[in-house]
Structures are given as C-alpha cells and as structure tokens.
C-alpha cells in the first residue's frame, strides 16, 4: 500500500508541472473505476481508490507549490547581467566608437 501511495503522490507532482488542475477530474474518475474493478476482481480493500485519489491530489498540490517556488526564484544574476545593454562609455569613459 505504501508504494502505491508514493507512486500516486509522485504522479500528482509530475502532473502539476504539465497540466492545469482540471486534469484531476478525469484522472480521479479513471483511478476510481480501475481501483473498483481491481478491488472487485482481486478482493482488495475498497478504500484503495479514494486513497489513491487523495494521494494524487496531495501530490498535485505539493508539486504545484514546488514548481511555483522554483519559478519565482527567477534566473541567476549572471544571466540577467548579460541581457542588460550597457554602453561601453560607462566602463571606459574615453571610449568613442569610430564609424
């Protein structure tokens, strides 16, 4: 049961990177149908479906928080410095460009 919970949590975290929150609706229905059939066929616990859905949704929420936190940090300072145009006269006061 623990490996299944870890797998569903990590699946939700990966889905948070690629999809919007609406992916959870069809995914939850799919998990519920598959888990119900597996519980019926293999005589498993009936709560396996809702626990997997909870794991995917929790993983999605945690993955979304982590991705947003990583995105808010932005680019490193050295990358930003390369993008800012600075004239040479700022660094070399006597510099004149000959055309």
C-alpha positions as CSV (number, residue, x, y, z in Angstrom):
1,X,0.0,0.0,0.0
2,X,2.9,2.4,0.8
3,X,4.5,2.0,-2.7
4,X,1.1,2.7,-4.2
5,X,0.7,5.9,-2.1
6,X,4.2,7.0,-3.1
7,X,3.5,6.4,-6.8
8,X,0.2,8.3,-6.7
9,X,1.8,11.2,-4.9
10,X,4.7,11.4,-7.4
11,X,2.2,11.1,-10.3
12,X,0.3,14.1,-9.0
13,X,3.5,16.1,-8.6
14,X,4.5,15.4,-12.2
15,X,1.1,16.3,-13.5
16,X,1.3,19.6,-11.7
17,X,4.2,20.6,-14.0
18,X,2.5,19.7,-17.2
19,X,-1.3,20.2,-16.8
20,X,-3.8,22.5,-15.2
21,X,-5.9,21.5,-12.2
22,X,-8.7,20.2,-14.4
23,X,-6.7,17.1,-15.2
24,X,-7.6,15.8,-11.7
25,X,-11.2,15.3,-12.6
26,X,-10.9,12.7,-15.4
27,X,-7.8,11.2,-13.6
28,X,-9.8,10.8,-10.4
29,X,-12.7,9.1,-12.3
30,X,-10.2,6.8,-14.1
31,X,-8.5,5.9,-10.8
32,X,-11.8,5.2,-9.1
33,X,-13.0,2.9,-11.9
34,X,-9.8,1.0,-12.2
35,X,-9.4,0.7,-8.4
36,X,-13.0,-0.5,-8.1
37,X,-12.5,-3.2,-10.7
38,X,-9.3,-4.2,-9.1
39,X,-10.9,-4.4,-5.7
40,X,-13.7,-6.5,-7.1
41,X,-11.5,-8.8,-9.1
42,X,-8.7,-9.3,-6.6
43,X,-10.7,-9.0,-3.4
44,X,-8.8,-5.9,-2.2
45,X,-9.8,-3.2,0.2
46,X,-12.5,-0.9,-1.2
47,X,-10.7,2.2,0.1
48,X,-7.8,1.8,-2.3
49,X,-9.4,4.0,-4.9
50,X,-10.2,7.0,-2.6
51,X,-6.7,6.8,-1.0
52,X,-5.1,6.8,-4.4
53,X,-7.2,9.8,-5.4
54,X,-6.2,11.6,-2.2
55,X,-2.5,10.8,-3.0
56,X,-2.7,12.2,-6.5
57,X,-4.4,15.4,-5.4
58,X,-2.0,15.9,-2.5
59,X,0.9,15.3,-4.8
60,X,-0.6,17.8,-7.3
61,X,-0.9,20.4,-4.7
62,X,2.7,19.9,-3.4
63,X,4.1,19.7,-6.9
64,X,2.3,23.0,-7.8
65,X,3.8,24.7,-4.7
66,X,7.3,23.4,-5.5
67,X,7.1,24.4,-9.2
68,X,5.8,27.9,-8.3
69,X,8.5,28.4,-5.7
70,X,11.2,27.3,-8.2
71,X,9.7,29.6,-10.9
72,X,9.6,32.6,-8.5
73,X,13.3,32.4,-7.9
74,X,14.0,33.5,-11.5
75,X,17.2,33.4,-13.4
76,X,20.6,33.7,-11.8
77,X,22.1,37.1,-11.5
78,X,24.8,36.4,-14.1
79,X,22.2,35.6,-16.7
80,X,20.3,38.8,-16.1
81,X,23.5,40.9,-16.3
82,X,24.2,39.5,-19.8
83,X,20.8,40.7,-21.0
84,X,21.1,44.4,-19.9
85,X,22.6,46.5,-22.7
86,X,25.3,48.8,-21.3
87,X,27.2,51.3,-23.4
88,X,31.0,51.0,-23.3
89,X,31.3,54.6,-22.3
90,X,30.0,53.5,-18.9
91,X,33.1,51.4,-18.3
92,X,35.5,53.2,-20.4
93,X,34.9,57.0,-20.1
94,X,37.3,57.9,-23.0
95,X,35.8,55.3,-25.4
96,X,34.5,56.7,-28.7
97,X,33.2,54.5,-31.4
98,X,34.6,55.2,-34.9
99,X,32.2,54.6,-37.7
